[in-house]
Amino acid sequence: MIDRRAFLVGAAASLAAPAFAAAPAAWDIDFDVRIAGQSVGHHRLAFRRDAAGDLRVTVDVAMRVRLMFVTVFDYRQQAEETWRGDRLLRLESRTVDGDNRDHVVAERNSEGRIAVQSRRAGDRVVDGDMWPTSAFWRPAAVERARFLDVATGVIRPVDIAYRGLEIIEALGQERPARRYFVDTSRAFDVWYGSDGAWLRLEWSGFGLTARYHRVT
């Protein structure tokens, strides 16, 4: 009798690269963010196609971590992205990180480059193929070496390493997943299913580990 976990790993290994399954006109991703098993917030994305066929993505993030009645991490972010295929057309984000308040606007110009305005990093024009750090819902993000920080407008170099195939719990069942380690300002691990679906994320800080558990 074939071992079920071995079968799942084999099924994932048979796929040459992650790719999106056929997506409906509207769909959502919802993560419950937990530390030591306790919910500390959420990370939600809503996807819609507009009349032109462009993809509009709404991002809503809220996390608060308290230790001994002291808030050690308080983060909120709302962002809206517009994509045409794999090209970012526009991004606007507002982020509250502790005492920091940031606002970033990025928009593709007539020359095909992206003009960025940010309160913290100032104004600049970057390459037209730049993706924001919020784009890890796209599995091809692991092939990139630089990102536009959606919170601050800073350009972030990254070093991404493939960690192998694993069987993880996601969306109520065991699933094969590819794991990647992303080394940047706040390092994290990210997992994708065999169909390219974003299934999990983990980051560590303040002596704690936050785990994103996929709800929908």
C-alpha positions in Angstrom: 0.0 0.0 0.0 1.5 3.4 -1.0 2.3 5.7 1.9 -0.1 8.8 1.6 2.6 11.4 2.5 5.0 9.9 0.0 2.3 10.0 -2.6 1.6 13.7 -1.9 5.3 14.6 -2.1 5.6 12.7 -5.3 2.6 14.5 -6.8 4.2 17.9 -6.0 7.6 16.9 -7.4 6.0 15.9 -10.7 5.1 19.5 -11.4 7.9 21.4 -13.1 7.0 24.9 -11.6 4.1 26.4 -9.7 1.3 27.9 -11.8 -2.1 29.4 -11.1 -5.1 27.2 -11.6 -7.9 28.8 -13.6 -9.1 31.6 -11.4 -12.7 33.0 -11.1 -13.5 36.6 -11.7 -13.4 37.3 -7.9 -11.8 35.4 -5.1 -10.2 36.0 -1.7 -7.3 34.9 0.5 -7.6 35.1 4.2 -4.9 34.3 6.8 -5.3 34.1 10.5 -2.0 35.2 12.0 -1.1 33.3 15.2 1.7 33.4 17.8 2.0 30.5 20.2 -1.4 29.3 19.0 -3.1 32.6 19.7 -4.7 34.7 17.0 -3.0 38.2 16.9 -4.5 39.5 13.7 -5.2 38.8 10.0 -3.8 39.2 6.5 -6.5 39.4 3.8 -6.5 39.9 0.1 -9.5 40.3 -2.2 -9.1 39.9 -6.0 -11.5 41.4 -8.6 -11.4 41.8 -12.4 -12.5 45.3 -13.6 -14.2 46.1 -16.8 -10.9 46.3 -18.7 -9.9 42.8 -17.4 -7.2 44.2 -15.1 -6.8 42.6 -11.7 -7.5 44.7 -8.7 -6.1 43.5 -5.4 -7.1 44.9 -2.0 -4.8 44.1 0.9 -5.9 44.4 4.6 -3.4 43.6 7.3 -3.8 44.1 11.1 -1.5 42.6 13.8 -1.0 43.4 17.5 1.4 41.5 19.8 1.4 42.1 23.5 3.9 40.8 26.1 3.3 41.2 29.8 0.6 43.8 29.0 3.0 45.8 26.8 2.4 46.1 23.1 5.6 45.1 21.3 4.3 45.0 17.8 1.4 47.0 16.3 1.0 46.9 12.5 -1.8 47.9 10.2 -1.8 48.2 6.5 -4.3 48.8 3.7 -3.3 48.8 0.1 -4.8 48.6 -3.4 -3.0 47.2 -6.4 -3.9 47.1 -10.1 -2.2 44.5 -12.4 -2.3 43.9 -16.1 -0.8 40.4 -16.5 2.4 40.4 -14.5 2.8 44.2 -14.8 2.0 46.5 -11.9 -0.1 49.4 -13.1 -0.7 51.2 -9.8 -0.3 50.8 -6.1 -1.4 52.9 -3.1 -0.8 51.9 0.5 -1.2 53.4 4.0 0.7 51.7 6.8 0.9 52.2 10.6 3.9 50.5 12.1 4.1 51.5 15.8 4.6 55.2 15.8 5.4 55.3 12.0 2.8 56.5 9.5 3.6 55.8 5.9 1.9 56.5 2.6 3.1 55.1 -0.8 1.8 55.7 -4.3 3.3 54.0 -7.3 2.0 54.4 -10.9 3.2 53.2 -14.3 4.1 56.2 -16.5 3.9 56.8 -20.2 7.4 55.4 -20.6 6.5 52.1 -19.0 8.4 52.8 -15.8 7.0 53.2 -12.3 6.9 56.6 -10.6 7.0 56.2 -6.8 6.0 58.8 -4.2 6.6 57.9 -0.6 6.7 59.9 2.7 9.7 58.1 4.0 11.9 57.4 0.9 10.9 60.4 -1.2 10.1 60.4 -4.9 11.8 58.3 -7.6 11.2 56.4 -10.8 12.0 52.7 -10.9 12.1 49.9 -13.5 8.8 48.9 -15.0 9.2 45.3 -14.0 9.4 46.1 -10.2 6.9 44.2 -8.0 5.8 45.3 -4.5 6.6 43.2 -1.4 2.8 42.6 -1.1 3.0 40.4 -4.3 4.0 37.1 -2.7 0.5 35.9 -3.5 2.1 35.4 -6.9 4.4 32.3 -6.8 6.7 33.9 -9.4 7.7 36.4 -6.7 10.3 33.8 -5.5 12.2 34.3 -8.8 12.9 38.0 -8.1 15.9 39.8 -6.4 14.4 43.2 -5.6 11.0 44.6 -4.5 9.4 47.9 -3.8 8.6 47.9 -0.1 4.8 48.5 -0.1 5.0 50.1 3.4 7.9 52.5 3.0 8.6 52.9 -0.7 12.2 51.7 -0.2 13.7 49.3 -2.7 14.4 46.0 -0.9 17.1 43.5 -2.2 16.2 39.9 -1.3 17.9 36.6 -1.4 15.5 33.7 -1.9 16.4 30.0 -1.4 14.3 27.0 -2.2 13.9 24.8 0.9 12.2 21.7 -0.6 8.9 20.0 -0.6 6.9 19.5 2.5 3.4 18.2 3.6 1.6 21.0 5.5 -1.9 21.5 6.9 -3.7 24.2 5.0 -7.4 24.9 4.2 -8.4 22.0 6.4 -6.3 19.2 4.9 -2.8 18.0 4.2 -1.3 19.4 1.1 2.1 19.2 -0.7 3.9 22.5 -0.7 7.1 24.1 -1.9 8.9 26.1 0.8 11.1 29.1 0.2 13.2 31.2 2.6 13.2 34.9 1.9 16.1 36.8 3.4 15.4 40.6 3.5 14.7 43.3 6.2 12.5 40.8 8.1 13.3 37.3 6.9 10.4 34.9 6.4 9.4 31.5 5.0 6.7 31.1 2.4 4.9 28.0 1.1 3.0 27.4 -2.2 0.8 24.6 -3.2 1.2 22.4 -6.3 -1.2 24.8 -8.1 0.7 27.9 -7.1 -1.7 28.8 -4.3 -0.1 30.8 -1.4 -0.7 28.5 1.6 1.5 29.7 4.5 4.0 32.3 5.7 6.1 32.5 8.9 8.3 35.2 10.2 10.2 35.7 13.5 10.9 38.8 15.6 10.9 39.9 19.2 11.7 36.3 20.2 8.4 35.1 18.7 7.3 33.3 15.6 4.2 34.5 13.7 2.5 31.9 11.5 -0.1 32.7 8.8 -2.8 30.0 8.7 -4.8 30.0 5.5 -8.5 30.2 6.3 -10.0 30.7 2.8 
